[in-house]
């Protein structure tokens, strides 16, 4: 059972929490404005405009929007398929909004699942994601290798009767590290990703390669190491018969010997966490 925890955060962690809350506020605002006929491209543009109006000038990646069976990445085979399309939203259709803004040098990467009206399948998927959040935190605190935790999440999905849809991402990642980004007056992008953020991820990858760890949390051998201290954007993604649901949020990993301080979710006051509390 997920319970809200109040803890003192360093100024740096408060900066990451601020941008993560801003991103989720954007997701809720845009979700409230969605209506039949809106396309994925329009929903992605609505996210960009909302965040730019509030001072966002750079991105880890530009906003995505997925509607209908695209929430479960049905038949996704190449990275270009993740980009928003002209798919139109219809009543009862599930959607996912995913955005990764950089604000004042702090990065967030979030995923928000919803539907236009009632969708019992996605509601069930969202309810069943709660135990994944608990499992991930528990096993990170146990310092289990990331690859093993990934496999345990996979096994839990199978027991629940769902498909692992984060495996469709490049390298099959369930998470990746996020860091501070050097702010510039203008931001460049490469295939939808901010170049400053890509440089940081590449630097982490080179540094980690020398030390035996990776900034990508995947099912492959390069993730066969204990959790590396830092901030991880974690996104377990369930799929069932053409419907997908996920959350994405920052997990803080430290080198503390205290289990509760060794790993914790950056913020328990998020839409999916509040939803689970309300459903009890």
N, C-alpha and C positions, 0 to 999 in steps of 0.2 A: 504494500500500500504506500503510495506516495504521500509524504507529509511535508508541509512547508517548513523550511529551516531559515531562521534569521541569523546571519553571521556578519561580523565586521569585515569589510573588504578594503583592500589597499586602494589608493587613488587610481592606480592603473586598472585594477579589476573593475572599479566603478565606471571607468571610461568605456570598457568593453560592455559592461551591463547597460550603460546608457544607449549605446548604438544598437544593441540587441533589442532593447525595449522599443526604440524608435522604429526598427524594422518590423516588429510584430504589430506596433500601432499602425504602421502603413498597411500591413496585410489585412488587419481588421477593417480599416477604413475603405480599402479597395474592395474587399469582399462584400461590404455592405452596399456598394454601388453597382455590383455586377447584376446584369439583367439578361433575359433571353436575347440572343442575337449578337452579343459582344464576342469578339474574337480573342484568341490568345494574344495576338499582337497588341490589340487595344488594351487588354488587361496588363500586359507587361509595360506598355507605355504609361498607363495610369500609375503604376508603382514608381517608375522613374520620375515622373513629374511630381508626385507627392513628396518624394524624398528630396528632389532638387529644390523644391520650394522651401524645404527646411534645412538647407545648407549642405547637403551631400554633393560632393564633386568628384568622388572617385569610388571605385567598386573593386571588390574581389572578383565578382562576376556581375554582369548586368542581370536585371530581373527576368525570370522565366514565369510562364503560366502554362499549365497543362489541363486540358478539359477531357471529360469522358474517359475512353479507354486509354488515352494518353497519360492519365494519372498512374496507370500500371505499366507504362512503357511497352505496350503491346507492339511487337514486331520492331522494336528499336534495335538497330544493328550498327549504326554509325553515329558519331557524336553530333553531327549536324541535325539529327532528328530531335535533339533536346530543345532546339531553339523554337520560339513561339511561331505558330502557324495561323492560318485563317480559319481554323476549327472554331465553330460558333457554339456558344453555351446554350443549353436548352433546359427546360424545367426538369428537376430531379437529377441533373447531371452533376457528377463529382468534379471538383477542381482542386488544383494545388498551386499555390503561389510560392515562389522561391526567390529570394533576393539576398544579396551580399554587399551591403553598402559599407563604405569606409567614411568615418566622420571624425575629424580632428585626429586622424592617424590611427583610430581604433577600428577594428574590423568585426563585423558580424556576418553570419551566414545562417539564414533561417528558412524553415519550410512550414507552410500553413495549409492545412487540409480543410475543405468544406464542401458544401453542395448547394446548388440553387434549389432550395426547397428541401423536402424530405428525401433522404437516401439511406435506408436502413443498413445496407451493406457497408457503406463507408462509416456509418456510426459505429458498427460492430468492429470494424478494423481499428478505428481510433480508440475505442475502449480497450481493445486487446494490445495496443501499443504500450499501455502503462507498465506491464510486467517486463517489457523490453528495457524500458528506462531504468527499472529497478535492477535487472540482471546486469546491465552494462556497468552501472555504478558499483555494484557489489563486487564484480569480478575485477574491475580496475583497482579497487581498494585491496584486493587480494594479490595484486601484482601478477595476474595471469598474463601470459603472452597475448598480444593483441590478436594474433591469428587464432588462438584457441577461443578467445571471447567471441570473435566473429563466427566461428563454427558453432558455439553454443547458442548464439542468436539465431543462426540458421536452423539448428535443431528445434528450437522453441517455435519458430515459424512453422516448421513441418508438423509439429504436434498440434498446433492451432489450425492446421489445414490451409496455410497460406503459402504463397510463393515469395521468395526473396527478390525484391525488385531493385534494391540498391546494387545488386550484382550487375545490373545493366550499365551502371556508370563506368567511365574509363577506369581501368584497373580494378573494377568491382568494389570500390571503396564504400565503407560504411561511415567513414570519418576522414578528416584531414586536419592538419594543424593550421591555426590562424595566429597572426602576430601583428605587432604595430607596423604601420606602413608610412614611409616618408611622404609627407604631404608636398604636393607641387601645385603651382597656380593652374596648371592644366593637366588633364589625365588622358593617357593614351590607352587604347584597348587592343587586344589581339584575340580574335575569335571569341569576343564577348567577355574576355577576362582582362582585368586591369594589369598593365605591364609591371607596375610597381609591386603588386601582390604576387605576380608570377615570378618576379626576380627573388622575392623573399622565399617563396616556396622552393625555388630552384636552389637557393643558398642553403636552406634547411636540408634539402635532399643530398647535396654534396657533403655538407657537414655530417649528416646522419650516416651516409655511406661509409665515411671514414671511421665512425664510432659504432657501427652495427645497428642502426635504427633507421626508420623511414618516417617522413611526415605524412605518409599515406597509410591508412588503416585498411588493409585488404585481406583477402583469403590466401594470399601468396606468401612465399617463403620470406620475402623481404620484410614482412610484418611479424615474423616469428621472434618477437622480443618483448620485454615488459613495457608497460606504458611509459612513454617519455614525458617528463615534466614539461608543462606548457598548456596551451589552450587548444582544445580539439572541438571542431564543429561536427557533431554526431547526428546521423540521420538514418535510423532504421526505417525501411520502407517496405510495407506489406502490400501484396497484391492478391486479388481473388476475382477470377472470372471477369476481367476487364475493368475492375475498380481498384484504385490504389489509394493509400493513405500513408502519411509519414509526419513526423515532427523533425525539426532540426534546431539544435541549440548548442551552446558552448558548455563543454565539460572541462573543469579546471583540474589539472593533475600537478601535484607538487612532490617534493622529496621528503615530506614530513613522515615521521614514524607513527604519528597519531592517525589511525585509520580514517577518522572523520575529516581530518585536515589533508589527508593524502590525496583525496579526490572528492570533488563535489560539483554539482550542477551550479553554474554561475548564478542562476536566478530560478526560484520556484514560483514566481508570480508571472506565469506565462499562460496564454490561452488554453493550451492543452492540459496543463496541470490544474488550472482552475476548473476546467470541464470535468476532469476525473473526480475532483473533490465534490462538485455539485451532483454528480451521478451516484454518489454513495448513499 
